[in-house]
Amino acid sequence: MAGKKGIHFGGGNIGRGFVAEFLHNSGYEVVFIDVMDAIIEKLQQTKSYTVTEISSEGQKTFTIDNYRAINSKHEMDKVIEEIATADTVTCAVGPNILKFIAEPIAKGIEARKKSEPLAVIACENAIGATDTLRGFIEQKLSEDTKKNIKEKARFANSAIDRIVPIQPADAGLNVLIEKFYEWCVESEPFKPGNPPDIKGVHYVEDLQPYIERKLFTVNTGHATAAYYGHNRHKQYVHDVLADKELHDIVQNTLKETAHLICSKHSHIDKQEQEEYVQSIVQRISNPELKDNVERVGRAPLRKLSRKERFIGPAAHLAEMNEKYDYLLGGIEMALRFQNVEGDEESAELAKKLKEMDAKEATKNITGLEESHPLFKDVVARVEKVQKESS
């Protein structure tokens, strides 16, 4: 019997250094799919690469092999054929690219040659990314396949957490990655039956608390440090955390989100969340990661959107009539992340703040409606940034 096969869309660092490492360690052949000629050619020409895990205890290196790579721009038929005979499809392409990978996945599901359903798991930094991907896939499926979709494919949301710092200039395919990881996947969609056997994946009944805990702790903390760091001309996230004033701001922001998480998800107790917060602060303080503040801060419009790391928790707290002062500070710093070299969204943010009035900009950037209890406080910060940017 042939071994297990995992298709992975996205040949970037998370794809090679996290998802592929887990699949490889679980006995899967990995087939990378990407449209970037340079990455695919490198993967096709190289039989193995290394993943180096870094932590405060030092480094550990693993070799990844047993993979192939296909350029979906030039060989779409091959991609569809691979999906038709695969066990799993994963992706780490960025939430905005999901609509583009839906078509080959849909065609692969239609052409399915395996009796077991295909497991589809999106590994994106966004809530419900697999649901989003499924929506795009279903637009491309025949009515017949849609009716019996569970026989052909199972879709499970996931929450992933692993920091990938800026890579050394000469890294090639090798990936430097943080040792700590968390990959939680919903178990419910695989019933009746078993979820894919991927070592290191934590299957959970209810993913929501894990997604929110991760997004409102790791991502909120990381982005807060980055945006304050950018405003104070610091180069790395660990430089930000070494500054007592900024360290306290990050800690106080995470006190606000911890209060929300423990209030919303009763099975996460205060002590457990406090330990989780401190482990996150320790992780992002690691100088070994050399985590550049501009890299962490990029895509400010996405990070300021309605369900994301700042507005999401602040809106919940406002609805509960609880305090969100530090989150507002982070929102202001994110609004100041304008015209940063190499980041299109920061230029777009600057343009919106210049061309719209404060109310219009607040609605457009954050998705908050005027009647929301958070709205007026965010408008005040938008006004302040507009005055100081003009």
Buried (B, 14 or more C-beta within 10 A) or exposed (E): EEEBBBBBBBBBBBBBBBBBBBBBBBEBBBBBBBBEEEBBEBBBEBEEBBBBBBBEEEEEEBEBEBBBBBBBEEBBEBBBBBBBBBBBBBBBBBBEBBBEBBBBBBBBBBEBEEEEBBBBBBBBBBBBBBEBBBBBBBEBBEEEBEEEBEEBBBBBBBBBBBBBBBBEEEBEBBBBBBBBBBBBBBBBBBEEEEBBEBEEBEBBEEBBBBBBBBBBBBBBBBBBBBBBBBBBEBBBBBBBBEBEEBBEBBBBBBBBBBBBBBEBBEEBEEEBBBEBBEEBBEBBBBEBBBBBBBBBBBBBBBBBBEBBBBBBBBBBBBEBEEBBEBBBBBBBBBBBBBEBEEBEBBBBBBEBBEEBEBBEBBBEBBBBEEEBBBBEBBBBBBBBBBEEEE
